[in-house]
Amino acid sequence: MSFNFDIKKKSNESSARLGKISINGVEINTPVFMPVGTQATVKSLTPDMIHETESKIILANTYHLVLRPGLETIKAMGGVKKFSNFNGAMLTDSGGFQVFSLAKLRKIRDEGVEFRSHIDGAKLFFTPKFVMEAQHIIGADFIMCFDECAPHDASYTYVKDSIKKTHKWALECKNYHDSQENSNYQYLGGIIQGGMHDDLRRESASVLQDMNFPFYSIGGLSVGETPQKMHEVLSNMMKHVVDDKPRYLMGVGEPRDILNGVMEGIDMFDCVMPTRNARNGKLFTMNGAVRIRNSKHKKDDSPIEVGCDCYTCKNFSRAYLHHLDKAKELLFYTLSSIHNVRFMQRFMVALQKSIEEDRFLKFRSDILDIFYDKN
């Protein structure tokens, strides 16, 4: 078991770069997009379908897996990858985002976070050690430190206190993880926080980099701030983040935000957006989004995107997808999700090629014009 990251090329135009992650026998070209499989499944897709989209790595959620099916079951089944029959690479988050998203169901203390299960109200107490133990049982290749994801509009004082907890918990996570055999094949990332405050972001990056993690993630963005503010925070902080290790922007999947992140030197992205939008009838193409519920698609015999090589586009028309959606047939979820996940991987390959050919800024400008009306 091993982990390695090589930077293959740096852009002449920006901080964008091409790289390759090798982790436990899986090779991943970066920048990379990771589909999200919150509960050990990318919704409506089988592992073979995920493989056919050329997705090499997916995400799973520690908090949700602790609740269901529970750590005893996952351990008995030999870990989540064996349990779900997924043979690519996997990353698990720590539950830190749920500290933000389940604010009404949790209490934050210095030693950890008490949750009330959103399922049955049962009490859970997440400490750094528990989060490491849970992720060791779950068995993903990349795992994350426990952290607090603060709201975008939190006060300076609140965020300053929050990053102190995040740094304390990160050290506890690393000390415990490094003492276990799992550290030989699971690779722990530190999460840089700091809200919308540039000095706190710099402080968080410095403290965590002193702990020498194998990779670093940027948390606490895409939590309600504007895309412009997200890009501003990234632009100001990334020059303070080490550039010889993978850099992961958590919870980001809009093409605009991926392009802005890549421009600032981000290597890894994840988001539920492609599959969630697919289930709600918004399908992505290199010519912009298609709203399949629109009545103009009712008798359209063309695929979602001419030239797309996904199973859906090779076999079905917009008219059929429009029908499935109107009839609320479950097959719509599968076919639309296949397309959107494959679109994301095609998009990332096109993005990579633009860096290789030193035309990334033009590629970025073209995509922004297509998707966001020149905004």
C-alpha positions in Angstrom: 0.0 0.0 0.0 1.4 3.4 -0.9 0.6 7.0 -1.6 2.4 9.4 -4.0 1.7 12.7 -5.7 3.6 14.0 -8.7 3.2 17.4 -10.3 3.4 16.8 -14.1 3.0 20.4 -15.3 2.5 23.9 -14.0 0.5 26.3 -16.0 2.3 29.3 -17.6 -0.8 31.4 -17.1 -2.0 30.8 -13.6 -1.4 28.5 -10.5 -3.3 25.6 -12.3 -1.3 22.4 -12.4 -1.5 18.8 -13.7 -0.7 16.0 -11.4 -1.0 12.3 -10.7 -2.1 10.7 -7.4 -1.1 7.1 -6.9 -2.9 5.6 -3.9 -3.1 1.9 -3.0 -2.8 0.8 -6.6 -5.2 3.4 -8.1 -3.8 6.1 -10.3 -5.8 9.4 -10.5 -5.0 12.3 -12.8 -5.5 15.7 -11.3 -7.4 18.1 -11.2 -10.0 15.4 -10.3 -13.7 15.5 -9.5 -15.0 13.0 -6.9 -18.7 12.0 -7.1 -20.3 11.8 -3.6 -21.6 8.5 -2.3 -22.8 9.7 1.1 -24.2 6.4 2.4 -21.7 4.1 0.6 -23.6 4.6 -2.7 -23.6 7.2 -5.4 -27.4 7.6 -5.6 -29.0 5.4 -8.3 -25.7 4.1 -9.7 -24.0 0.7 -9.5 -20.2 0.5 -9.0 -20.0 -0.7 -12.7 -21.8 2.4 -13.8 -19.5 4.6 -11.8 -16.5 2.8 -13.3 -17.9 3.4 -16.8 -18.0 7.2 -16.2 -14.3 6.9 -15.6 -14.6 8.1 -12.0 -11.5 6.8 -10.1 -12.4 8.0 -6.7 -15.6 8.7 -4.8 -16.5 10.2 -1.4 -18.4 8.7 1.5 -19.7 10.3 4.7 -18.5 9.2 8.1 -21.4 10.7 10.1 -24.0 9.0 8.0 -22.2 5.6 7.9 -21.9 5.7 11.7 -25.7 6.1 11.9 -26.5 3.6 9.1 -25.5 0.8 8.8 -23.2 1.4 11.8 -19.6 0.6 12.5 -20.2 -3.0 13.7 -21.8 -3.9 10.4 -19.2 -2.2 8.3 -16.4 -4.0 10.3 -18.2 -7.4 9.9 -18.4 -6.8 6.2 -14.7 -6.0 5.8 -14.9 -2.3 5.3 -17.0 0.0 3.2 -15.3 -0.7 -0.1 -15.8 -4.5 0.2 -19.3 -3.9 1.6 -20.3 -1.7 -1.4 -18.3 -3.6 -4.0 -16.4 -0.5 -5.0 -12.9 -1.2 -6.2 -11.7 2.4 -7.0 -10.2 4.8 -4.4 -12.4 6.3 -1.7 -12.3 9.3 0.6 -14.3 9.8 3.8 -15.0 13.1 5.4 -14.9 13.4 9.1 -18.4 14.7 10.1 -17.1 18.2 10.4 -19.5 19.5 7.7 -22.4 18.1 9.8 -21.3 20.4 12.6 -22.4 23.1 10.2 -25.3 21.5 8.4 -26.9 20.0 11.5 -26.5 23.1 13.7 -29.9 22.6 15.4 -29.0 19.0 16.3 -25.5 19.5 17.8 -23.6 21.1 20.7 -19.9 21.9 20.3 -17.5 21.4 23.2 -13.7 21.7 23.4 -13.4 17.9 23.4 -15.8 17.2 20.5 -19.3 17.6 19.3 -22.5 16.0 20.6 -25.1 15.2 17.9 -28.7 14.2 18.0 -29.3 11.7 15.3 -31.5 13.2 12.6 -33.0 9.7 12.2 -34.1 8.8 15.7 -32.8 11.5 18.1 -30.2 9.2 19.6 -27.2 10.9 21.2 -23.8 10.6 19.5 -20.5 12.2 20.7 -17.9 12.7 18.0 -14.3 13.2 19.4 -11.2 13.3 17.3 -10.3 9.8 18.5 -13.7 8.4 17.7 -13.7 9.9 14.3 -10.3 8.3 13.6 -11.5 4.9 14.9 -14.6 5.2 12.8 -12.7 6.0 9.6 -10.3 3.2 10.3 -13.2 0.8 10.4 -14.8 2.3 7.3 -11.5 1.8 5.6 -11.3 4.6 2.9 -7.9 5.4 1.3 -8.1 9.1 2.1 -9.5 10.1 5.5 -10.0 13.5 7.1 -9.4 15.1 10.5 -12.3 16.2 12.6 -13.0 19.9 12.3 -15.6 22.6 12.7 -17.0 24.0 9.5 -18.1 27.5 10.6 -21.0 29.4 8.8 -19.8 31.9 6.2 -21.3 34.8 8.2 -19.8 33.8 11.5 -18.1 36.7 13.4 -14.3 37.0 13.5 -14.3 36.1 17.2 -16.3 33.0 16.6 -14.1 31.8 13.7 -10.9 32.5 15.7 -12.2 30.3 18.5 -13.4 27.7 16.0 -10.0 27.3 14.3 -8.4 26.7 17.7 -10.7 23.7 18.2 -10.0 22.6 14.6 -6.2 22.7 15.2 -6.4 21.0 18.5 -8.6 18.2 17.1 -6.3 17.9 14.0 -3.3 17.2 16.3 -5.3 14.7 18.3 -6.4 13.0 15.1 -2.9 12.8 13.7 -1.3 11.6 16.9 -3.8 8.8 17.2 -3.8 7.9 13.5 0.0 7.8 13.3 0.1 5.4 16.3 -2.1 2.8 14.4 -1.3 0.3 11.7 -3.9 1.9 9.5 -1.5 4.8 8.9 0.4 2.5 6.6 -2.5 2.4 4.1 -4.9 5.2 5.0 -3.8 8.8 4.4 -5.0 11.6 6.7 -5.6 15.1 5.5 -5.7 18.3 7.6 -8.5 20.7 6.9 -7.7 24.4 6.7 -10.5 26.6 8.1 -10.7 30.3 8.9 -14.0 31.4 7.4 -14.0 34.5 5.2 -11.0 36.0 7.1 -7.7 36.0 5.3 -5.5 36.3 8.4 -7.2 33.3 10.0 -6.9 31.3 6.8 -3.2 32.0 6.8 -2.9 31.1 10.4 -4.8 27.8 9.9 -2.6 26.9 6.9 0.5 27.5 8.9 -0.5 25.6 12.0 -1.7 22.6 10.0 1.3 22.5 7.7 3.6 22.3 10.7 1.8 19.0 11.5 3.0 17.7 8.1 -0.1 15.9 6.7 0.1 13.9 3.4 -2.4 16.3 1.8 -4.5 19.4 2.7 -8.0 20.3 2.2 -9.8 23.7 2.3 -13.0 23.5 4.3 -15.6 26.1 5.2 -16.2 27.3 1.6 -19.3 26.8 -0.5 -21.4 27.3 2.7 -23.5 30.2 1.6 -21.0 32.8 0.5 -21.1 34.2 -3.0 -18.9 32.6 -5.7 -17.0 35.8 -5.9 -16.2 35.7 -2.2 -15.2 32.1 -2.4 -12.7 32.8 -5.2 -11.4 35.9 -3.3 -10.7 33.8 -0.2 -9.0 31.1 -2.2 -6.9 33.5 -4.2 -5.6 35.2 -1.0 -4.9 31.9 0.9 -3.6 29.5 -1.7 -0.2 31.2 -1.9 0.3 30.2 1.7 -0.5 26.5 1.2 2.3 24.1 0.4 2.4 23.2 -3.3 4.1 19.8 -3.2 1.0 17.9 -1.8 -2.5 17.5 -3.1 -4.9 20.3 -2.3 -8.6 19.5 -1.9 -11.4 22.0 -2.0 -14.3 20.4 -0.1 -17.9 20.4 -1.3 -17.4 22.3 -4.6 -18.8 21.1 -7.9 -20.1 24.0 -10.0 -18.1 24.3 -13.2 -17.4 27.9 -12.3 -16.1 27.1 -8.9 -14.0 24.2 -10.1 -12.4 26.5 -12.7 -11.7 29.2 -10.1 -10.3 26.6 -7.8 -8.0 25.1 -10.4 -6.8 28.6 -11.4 -5.6 29.0 -7.7 -3.9 25.6 -7.6 -6.6 23.2 -6.3 -6.2 19.5 -7.3 -9.3 17.7 -5.9 -13.0 18.5 -5.7 -16.2 16.8 -4.6 -19.9 17.7 -4.6 -23.4 16.1 -4.7 -24.4 18.7 -7.2 -24.1 16.6 -10.5 -26.3 13.8 -9.2 -28.7 16.0 -7.2 -29.2 18.2 -10.3 -29.6 15.1 -12.4 -32.5 13.8 -10.3 -34.1 17.3 -10.6 -33.9 17.4 -14.3 -30.9 19.7 -14.9 -28.4 18.0 -17.2 -25.0 19.3 -18.1 -23.4 19.6 -21.6 -20.4 21.4 -22.9 -22.9 23.8 -24.5 -24.6 24.6 -21.2 -27.3 23.1 -19.1 -30.4 21.3 -20.4 -33.6 21.5 -18.5 -35.1 18.2 -19.5 -38.5 19.0 -18.0 -39.0 21.8 -20.5 -41.8 20.8 -22.9 -39.6 21.5 -26.0 -37.9 18.2 -25.3 -41.1 16.1 -25.5 -40.5 15.0 -29.1 -36.8 15.6 -29.4 -35.1 12.5 -30.6 -31.5 13.8 -30.1 -29.4 12.7 -27.1 -28.7 15.0 -24.2 -25.4 15.9 -25.8 -24.2 15.0 -29.3 -20.8 13.5 -29.0 -21.1 12.4 -25.4 -20.0 8.8 -25.0 -22.0 8.0 -21.9 -24.5 5.1 -21.9 -27.4 7.4 -21.7 -26.5 9.5 -24.7 -25.6 6.5 -26.8 -28.9 4.8 -26.2 -31.7 7.3 -25.3 -33.3 10.5 -26.5 -34.2 13.7 -24.7 -37.8 12.7 -25.5 -37.5 9.5 -23.5 -35.8 11.1 -20.6 -38.5 13.8 -20.6 -41.1 11.1 -20.5 -39.4 9.2 -17.7 -39.2 12.3 -15.6 -42.8 13.3 -16.2 -43.9 9.8 -15.3 -41.7 9.8 -12.2 -40.0 6.6 -13.3 -36.9 5.6 -11.2 -34.9 4.9 -14.3 -34.8 8.6 -14.9 -32.6 9.0 -11.8 -30.1 6.4 -13.1 -29.9 7.6 -16.7 -29.6 11.3 -15.8 -27.0 10.6 -13.1 -24.9 8.5 -15.5 -24.8 11.5 -17.9 -24.0 14.2 -15.3 -21.3 12.2 -13.7 -19.8 11.3 -17.0 -20.1 15.0 -18.0 -18.0 16.0 -15.0 -15.3 13.5 -15.9 -15.3 14.7 -19.6 -15.2 18.3 -18.3 -12.1 17.5 -16.1 -10.3 15.8 -19.0 -10.9 18.9 -21.2 -9.8 21.1 -18.3 -6.6 19.0 -17.9 -5.9 19.2 -21.6 -6.3 23.0 -21.5 -3.6 23.2 -18.8 -1.3 20.8 -20.8 -1.7 23.0 -23.9 -1.3 26.3 -22.0 -4.8 27.6 -22.8 -6.5 27.2 -19.5 -7.5 30.8 -19.1 -9.3 30.7 -22.5 -10.9 27.4 -21.6 -12.1 29.0 -18.3 -13.4 32.1 -20.1 -15.3 30.0 -22.7 -17.0 27.8 -20.1 -18.0 30.8 -17.9 -19.5 32.4 -21.0 -21.5 29.3 -21.8 -22.7 28.5 -18.3 -23.0 31.9 -16.6 -23.7 34.5 -19.3 -20.3 36.1 -19.0 -20.7 36.7 -15.3 
